[in-house]
Amino acid sequence: MSEKHYDLRILPLFEEDLMEIADYITYRLKNPIAAENLIDAAEAAIYERLANAESFEPYQSTRERRYPYYRIHVKNFIIFYVVIDNVMEVRRILYDKSNWKKII
């Protein structure tokens, strides 16, 4: 049995979310090491998931979607992605204590 190979696509919105979070942690909380650790952890989690992107339970959204969302929990954040054909498209990273269900 051959494994499916996924390509990775990171949307600019994800990058904006991540940079906003990192800036908040760095400048507002004055903890640049924690910000860097979060970025490293997010990157590692995404690449770890890339090998089996569809092997996890999709998020049961109340909205009708063409492609179901999947989640990756990293520290106090949730990374959201979809799978389109053979592409794992990373879309958002949001604070897990926020009202992210309204956003997603």
N, C-alpha and C positions, 0 to 999 in steps of 0.2 A: 504494500500500500504506500503510495507516494504522498508526502506532505504537500499541502498547498503553500505556495510562496506568496507573501503579501508585500507589495510596495508600500512605502510610507509617504503620506502627504500631510504636511503641517499647514493648517490655515493661518493666515495673518491674524485672525481674531484670537486664536490660541496664543500666538506670540505676544500680542498686545496684553491679553489677560495675564500671562506669566510675567511680563516685564512690569506691569502695574503692581502685581503682588510682590515681586522682588523689590521694587522701589519702596513700597510701603514698609516692608520688613527692614530694608536697609536704612532708610532715612527717618521714618516715623518711629519705628521700634528700635532703631540704632543697633541693628544686629546683622551686619553684612555677611557674616559667616553662615547664619541660619538661612539667609536668602540664597546664598550659593549652594548650600546643602539641599534646599528645596529644588532648585533648578537641576542639580545633579540627580536627585532622586526621581524627579519627573522624567528626565531623559532615560534613565535606566529602566523605569517601569514601562515606558512606551516601547523601548527596544525589546524588553523581555516579553511583552504581550504580542509583539509583531509576529512572532513565530506561530501563534495560534489565536489570532484575533477573534475568530468566531466561536471559540470553544467555551465561552462564558455566557451566562444568561443575559439576554438583552434587557435594558431598562424598560419597564412597562409604563410608557408615557400615556397620558390622557389625550394627547394630540395624535392625530393621524399622521404618520410619517412614511415617506417612501422607503427610507432606510432606517432600521432600528438603531437606537443609541446603545452603546456599551459604556461601561464605567470602569475606571481604574482609580482606586483609592490610594493616595499618596499623602502621608502625614495628615494634615487637616484639610485636604483639598481633594476634589474629584476631577479627574480628566475624563472628558466625554469624546467618544469617537464613533464613527460609522464605518461600515465596510461596503465598498462599492466595487463589485467584481473582485479584482485581486488587489484593491487599494485599501489600506487602513488610513482613513482620513481623520486626523486629530483636529477637533473643532474648538473645544473650550476647556478651560481649567477654572474651577470656581471653588470658593471657600465652602466647606461642607456645612457650616452653621448658617450660611446665608439662605435666602429664599430662592435657591437655585431652581426649584421646580417651576417657578413662574418664568424663569429665563429659558429653560430648556423645553 
